[in-house]
Structures are given as structure tokens and as C-alpha cells.
């Protein structure tokens, strides 16, 4: 232990600075059964969590590691599935948007008076599809 830590003897009530809280925690961690109110910051909570795991016996630690691995595997699977779903949704949306744009173009070409064959050549749609669109417009 550093000289400063050995001589650090403040009561928890006197801790004001983060530095003092860290010194208190490092000196007293082994003797604390619960997190003192003054040390409820997120960083200190993480230290207590790590300290709890460090106290595990080998079997408990192995169970914890297995549980953590299972959790991470599940989380990664869900993240992958979510990302895949987003990609599929994006592709589907683009395809639908493209179809809507083609439909709009066909309707405009019908309105200006082009025949089915010319519209089919320009859009890639079949004459039957263009005739169906014409019927919908009436």
C-alpha cells in the first residue's frame, strides 16, 4: 500500500472529494458488506460488483462465467437478428418505393396518351400489367 493509503483514516462522513472516496474504498473494500451511501456513484458500484465476483469460489465463478457467456450469446443473436430484420425491411421498402415510382410513371405515360407497347418498352412492365393499371385509373 502507498504511504498515503496506510495513513488514510477518515470517517466516511468526511469524504467530499472523489479522490478521498477512492482512498477510503481501496482501504476498506475488504471490510464492507454493503455499499455506503457516500459511495453510490456508478463507478463505485462497478467496483463493488467486481469485488463480489472476485469473492466467488471456483464453482460459483464458473457458473457465473457460463451464465455471462450465455447472456452475451443471446444478446449477440438478438442484435444480429435485429440488424438482419432492419436490412430486410430496408430492402423491402426500397423495392416497394421503386414499384410505386414505376406505377406513378406508368400512370403519367397513360395520361399523356402513350400506347401500351411504348409504355411496356420504357418501363419493363408487361402489356397485361399496363392494361390492369389503365383499368384501375378508370
Backbone as a ProteinNet text record, in pm:
[ID]
protein_1_A
[PRIMARY]
XXXXXXXXXXXXXXXXXXXXXXXXXXXXXXXXXXXXXXXXXXXXXXXXXXXXXXXXXXXXXXXXXXXXXXXXXXXXXXXXXXXXXXXXXXXXXXXXXXXXXXXXXXXXXXXXXXXXXXXXXXXXXXXXXXXXXXXXXX
[TERTIARY]
84.4	0	87.7	38.3	114.9	113.2	209.7	216.3	87	34.1	-87.1	-205.3	-217.9	-329.6	-319.1	-200.1	-180.6	-223.2	-194.4	-224.7	-364.1	-434.7	-569	-664.1	-725.5	-813	-941.6	-981	-1101.6	-1226	-1319.9	-1451	-1527.9	-1618.1	-1692.6	-1770.3	-1810.8	-1885.9	-1803.6	-1671.3	-1584	-1545.3	-1583.4	-1541	-1616.8	-1542.1	-1603.5	-1553.7	-1424.5	-1365.9	-1366.8	-1371.9	-1366.7	-1239.3	-1130.1	-1000.6	-1009.2	-1070.9	-1085.8	-1174.7	-1280	-1370.6	-1297.2	-1212.3	-1135.9	-1039.5	-971.3	-879	-953.9	-1068.3	-1149.9	-1190.9	-1236.9	-1282.4	-1167.8	-1053.2	-939.9	-892.2	-896.4	-850.2	-951.7	-1080.4	-1183.4	-1267.7	-1241.9	-1326.9	-1345.3	-1240.5	-1248	-1337.3	-1363.1	-1440.6	-1585.1	-1621.4	-1755.2	-1850.5	-1964.9	-2066.7	-2167.2	-2183.8	-2276	-2215.1	-2272.6	-2220.8	-2266.6	-2171.9	-2210.5	-2277.4	-2364.3	-2438.5	-2345	-2235.1	-2139.9	-2072.2	-2080.8	-2012.2	-2111.3	-2222	-2324.4	-2309.8	-2198.6	-2173.4	-2160.5	-2183.2	-2180.2	-2043.8	-1936	-1801.8	-1778.2	-1821.2	-1801.9	-1889.5	-2008.2	-2095.6	-2031.8	-1964.4	-1896	-1783.8	-1711	-1604.8	-1663.1	-1774.3	-1837.7	-1885.2	-1936.1	-1981.8	-1864.1	-1753.5	-1633.9	-1582	-1585.5	-1538.9	-1625.7	-1755.7	-1845.5	-1807.4	-1781	-1744.3	-1609.8	-1519.5	-1387	-1395.3	-1500.9	-1517.3	-1572.1	-1616	-1675.1	-1572.1	-1620.8	-1533.3	-1525.4	-1436.1	-1418.8	-1548	-1630.9	-1754.5	-1851.1	-1865.8	-1953.1	-1903	-1771.8	-1713.8	-1740.7	-1726.4	-1752.6	-1898.9	-1989.2	-2132	-2159.7	-2095.5	-2112.9	-2062.1	-1944.2	-1886.3	-1975.4	-2028.1	-2118.2	-2245.5	-2299.2	-2419.5	-2393.4	-2279.9	-2242.1	-2223.1	-2160.4	-2140.9	-2275.8	-2366.6	-2499.8	-2572.4	-2564.8	-2629.2	-2573.8	-2442.1	-2379.7	-2413.6	-2417	-2455.4	-2598.2	-2688.2	-2827.8	-2837.7	-2765.6	-2767.3	-2714.6	-2605.3	-2549.7	-2644.6	-2711.5	-2808.5	-2922.9	-2972.3	-3081.8	-3036.6	-2915.5	-2862.8	-2849.5	-2799.2	-2782.9	-2918.8	-3013.8	-3148.2	-3211.8	-3192.4	-3246.1	-3182.8	-3051	-2981.2	-3026.4	-3043.3	-3088.8	-3230.1	-3316.5	-3453.2	-3455.3	-3367.5	-3359.2	-3317.3	-3218.4	-3170.6	-3280.4	-3350.9	-3460.2	-3570.9	-3602.5	-3704.2	-3664.1	-3537.7	-3486.5	-3497.7	-3455.6	-3462.3	-3606.8	-3694.9	-3836.5	-3894.5	-3855.9	-3903.6	-3854.3	-3728.6	-3673.4	-3745.1	-3769.7	-3839.1	-3980.3	-4050	-4185.4	-4184.2	-4085.6	-4073.9	-4048.8	-3966.6	-3937	-4063.6	-4140.6	-4265.5	-4364.6	-4373.4	-4463.6	-4421.8	-4290.1	-4239.6	-4270.5	-4251.1	-4282.7	-4431.3	-4516	-4660.6	-4695.9	-4632.8	-4658	-4616	-4501.2	-4453.6	-4550	-4593.3	-4687.4	-4815.3	-4868.9	-4991	-4969.8	-4855.5	-4826.3	-4816.7	-4755.5	-4742.5	-4879.5	-4965.8	-5102.8	-5176.4	-5162.3	-5230.9	-5185.9	-5057.6	-5013.1	-5046.4	-5101.3	-5155.1	-5066.5	-4963.4	-4879.3	-4951.5	-4919.9	-4983.3	-4913	-4979.3	-4929.5	-4791.7	-4769.3	-4641.3	-4525.8	-4542.6	-4437.1	-4409.6	-4517.1	-4501.2	-4429.5	-4463.8	-4400.7	-4251.1	-4214.5	-4072.5	-3997.5	-4060	-3993.6	-3985.8	-4079.6	-4084.5	-4044.5	-4048.5	-4017.1	-4136.3	-4251.1	-4372.9	-4433.4	-4514.4	-4582.7	-4703.7	-4751.4	-4869.1	-4990.3	-4998.8	-5110	-5107.6	-4988.9	-4978	-5020.6	-4982.2	-5018.7	-5169.8	-5229.2	-5374.6	-5448	-5394.2	-5455.6	-5449.4	-5339.3	-5325.4	-5424.2	-5439.7	-5537.1	-5677.9	-5712.1	-5846	-5864.8	-5761.4	-5769.1	-5790.8	-5735.5	-5743.2	-5882.4	-5960.5	-6092.3	-6193.1
-118.9	0	123.5	226.9	351.3	412.5	499.9	567	642.1	706.2	786	697.9	582.7	493.4	435.5	401.9	347.9	449.5	576.2	680.9	740	693.7	747.4	686.4	770.7	718.3	796.1	865.6	947	861.3	917	853.5	880.6	793.3	806.8	938.4	991.5	1117	1234.9	1226.9	1338.2	1335.9	1234.7	1220.4	1318.4	1408.7	1507.5	1493.1	1479	1470.1	1325	1308.8	1175.9	1103.6	1178.1	1120.8	1057.4	1128.2	1077.2	953.4	954.6	839.9	716.7	736.4	625.3	568.8	657.6	610.9	529.8	580.5	510.3	372.9	370.4	244.4	143.8	186.4	95	40.1	123.8	80.2	-11	12.3	-56.4	-157.4	-177.1	-263.3	-402.8	-460.5	-596.6	-605.8	-492.4	-493.3	-447.5	-406.6	-352.7	-463.8	-469.9	-569.1	-512	-381.5	-315.7	-182.7	-126.3	-0.5	115.5	189.8	307.1	412.7	490.7	593	686.6	724.2	817.9	757.8	626.4	558.8	496.6	560.8	505.1	555.8	620.5	663.2	539.5	559	448.1	376.5	453.4	393.8	305.5	351.3	272.7	147.3	158.4	42	-66.3	-23.9	-119.8	-190.1	-115.4	-174.9	-279.3	-246.1	-341.7	-466.5	-446.4	-560.5	-652.4	-593.3	-672.8	-742.8	-673.3	-732.2	-851.7	-841.9	-953.8	-1076.6	-1055.9	-1166.8	-1225.5	-1140.2	-1186.2	-1276.7	-1263.5	-1347.3	-1486.1	-1510.5	-1639.4	-1751.7	-1869.6	-1987	-2033.4	-2126.5	-2167.4	-2216.2	-2291.4	-2341.3	-2226	-2135	-2018.5	-1931.2	-1914.8	-1833.9	-1897.4	-2029.7	-2099.3	-2085.1	-2099.2	-2080.9	-1938.6	-1841.9	-1701.9	-1681	-1732.1	-1716.9	-1782.5	-1900.9	-1969.4	-1887.8	-1834.4	-1752.4	-1627.4	-1565.1	-1445.1	-1475.9	-1589.7	-1630.4	-1653.3	-1722.6	-1748.5	-1616.8	-1525.3	-1393.9	-1319.6	-1317.4	-1246.3	-1311.4	-1444.5	-1515.3	-1478.7	-1478.8	-1443.5	-1298.5	-1209.4	-1068.1	-1049.5	-1118.3	-1109.2	-1166.9	-1277	-1336.1	-1239.5	-1177.2	-1081.5	-959.3	-911.7	-797.6	-830.9	-952.2	-995.3	-1007.5	-1067.6	-1083	-946.4	-853.1	-717.8	-648.5	-659.1	-596.4	-657.8	-790.5	-859.5	-813.1	-800.7	-753.7	-612.2	-527.5	-390.5	-389.1	-471.1	-477.3	-527.4	-632.7	-685.9	-582.4	-513.1	-407.7	-294.8	-260.3	-154.5	-196.3	-320.4	-371.4	-378	-423.3	-432.3	-293.2	-198.6	-61.1	0.2	-25.4	25.7	-35.5	-166.9	-235.9	-179.9	-160.5	-105.4	37.2	114.2	250.9	252.5	160.7	150.2	112.1	19	-22.3	94.1	168.3	284.3	389.8	410	508	462.9	332.9	278.7	296	267.3	282	427.9	519.2	662.4	703.4	651.8	682.8	627.1	502.7	440.5	523	564.6	645.2	776.4	838.5	963.4	940.2	829.4	799.1	768.8	704.1	677.9	809.8	899.4	1029.3	1109.4	1103	1180.8	1112.5	988.9	926.7	824.9	774.9	673	539	458.5	327	226.1	112.9	11.1	-42.8	-64.5	-119.7	-25.4	103.8	202.6	210	209.9	214.2	88.7	-26.9	-153.8	-150.8	-98.7	-90.3	3.4	112.6	211.8	172.9	91.3	60.7	-81.4	-171.4	-310.9	-389.9	-326	-396.6	-467.5	-568.3	-638.1	-556	-584.8	-515.6	-545.5	-668.3	-705.4	-619.7	-593.7	-510.9	-366.9	-319.3	-182.2	-171.4	-273	-273.3	-275.3	-350.4	-354.9	-216.8	-146.4	-12	83.4	68.2	151.2	130.7	3.8	-26.3	36.6	31.2	91.1	241.8	303.5	450	496.6	407.4	447.9	453.3
0	0	0	-66.3	-67	71.7	98.1	228.4	257.1	155.5	174.8	213.4	154	182.6	323.2	367.8	501.5	607.2	583.5	680.7	664.3	562.6	539.2	641.7	724.2	827.7	843.6	740	750.4	768.1	841.4	853.5	724.4	693.8	568.2	561.4	674.2	677.7	626.3	635.6	596.5	447.7	376.5	237.3	148.6	85.9	-3.1	-146	-162.5	-297.2	-347.1	-476.9	-537.2	-494.8	-490.7	-452.9	-314	-218.9	-82.7	-80.6	-161.4	-167.3	-220.4	-321.4	-376.8	-273.3	-200.6	-96.8	8.8	50.9	150.4	97.6	-25.5	-85	-93.6	-142.6	-158	-23.6	77.9	209	279.1	257.1	334.6	257.1	130.1	47.6	107.6	158.5	211.4	335.2	400.3	525	506.1	385.3	361.8	318.1	385.6	347.7	249.2	249.9	158	114.2	10.2	-44.6	44.4	101.7	181.1	93	151	77	1.7	63.3	0.5	-122.8	-137.2	-248.5	-346.6	-366.8	-456.3	-599.7	-632.2	-769.5	-858.6	-985.9	-1081.4	-1081.4	-1077.6	-1081.3	-959.2	-843	-721.6	-722.6	-775.2	-783.8	-869.8	-975.8	-1063.1	-986.6	-903.2	-822.2	-727.3	-662.4	-571.2	-645.4	-764.9	-845.2	-878.2	-917.1	-949.3	-824.1	-710.9	-585.4	-545.5	-568.4	-537.6	-619.8	-746.1	-834.6	-791.9	-747.5	-705.7	-582.5	-503.7	-384	-416.9	-537.6	-573.3	-559.4	-521.1	-523.7	-669.3	-700	-841.1	-908.9	-837.1	-897.7	-924.8	-829.2	-847.8	-963	-970.2	-1077.5	-1213.6	-1222.6	-1348.5	-1388.1	-1290.6	-1318	-1365.4	-1300.7	-1340.2	-1482.9	-1513.2	-1647.3	-1753	-1722.1	-1815.5	-1838.1	-1728.9	-1739.2	-1821.5	-1798.6	-1873	-2021.4	-2050.2	-2189.8	-2257.7	-2187.7	-2242.3	-2269.3	-2173.3	-2188.6	-2310.4	-2322	-2434.8	-2568.6	-2570.5	-2693.5	-2734.9	-2636.5	-2665.5	-2713.9	-2647.4	-2685.6	-2827.8	-2860	-2995	-3098.9	-3065	-3157.7	-3185.4	-3078.3	-3095.1	-3175.4	-3146.9	-3222.3	-3370.1	-3399.1	-3537.6	-3605.6	-3534.4	-3590.5	-3615.8	-3523.3	-3537.8	-3658.9	-3671.1	-3783.8	-3916.3	-3916.3	-4037.2	-4073.2	-3972	-3993.6	-4047.8	-3993.9	-4044.7	-4191.2	-4224.9	-4363	-4455.6	-4413.3	-4495.7	-4511.9	-4403.5	-4409.2	-4502.1	-4497.5	-4584.2	-4730.6	-4759.5	-4896.2	-4944.2	-4855.9	-4891	-4917.2	-4834	-4850.9	-4981	-5014	-5140	-5260.1	-5251.1	-5360.5	-5376.8	-5264.5	-5269.2	-5324.2	-5282.4	-5333.3	-5482.7	-5528.7	-5672	-5750	-5695	-5760.7	-5766.7	-5658.1	-5655	-5756.9	-5768.2	-5865.1	-6007.7	-6034.1	-6166.8	-6196.2	-6099.7	-6115.9	-6146.9	-6077.3	-6099.7	-6241.6	-6283.6	-6419	-6523.5	-6504.5	-6598.7	-6606.9	-6494.1	-6493.2	-6568.1	-6547.7	-6619	-6770.1	-6808.8	-6951.2	-7013.4	-6936.6	-6983.6	-7002	-6905.5	-6911.2	-7033.5	-7067.8	-7184.2	-7317.6	-7308	-7428.9	-7496.2	-7432.7	-7496.3	-7498.5	-7601.1	-7613.7	-7522.4	-7501.7	-7409.4	-7447.4	-7577.6	-7622.5	-7589.9	-7612.5	-7586.1	-7435.5	-7356.4	-7210.6	-7161.1	-7217.2	-7178.6	-7208.8	-7325.4	-7361.9	-7266.5	-7226.7	-7141	-6994.3	-6946.5	-6803.5	-6767.3	-6866.4	-6837.7	-6788.5	-6778.9	-6738.1	-6858.7	-6829.4	-6938.8	-6982.6	-7102.2	-7155	-7066.7	-7014.3	-6925.6	-6798.3	-6744.5	-6624.1	-6653.5	-6768.8	-6806.8	-6829.2	-6892.5	-6913.2	-6778	-6680.8	-6547.3	-6481.5	-6500.1	-6443.5	-6510.6	-6641.8	-6715.6	-6659.8	-6631.9	-6579.8	-6441.1	-6358.2	-6224.4	-6231	-6333.9	-6345.4	-6388.2	-6446.7	-6497.8	-6390.8
[MASK]
++++++++++++++++++++++++++++++++++++++++++++++++++++++++++++++++++++++++++++++++++++++++++++++++++++++++++++++++++++++++++++++++++++++++++

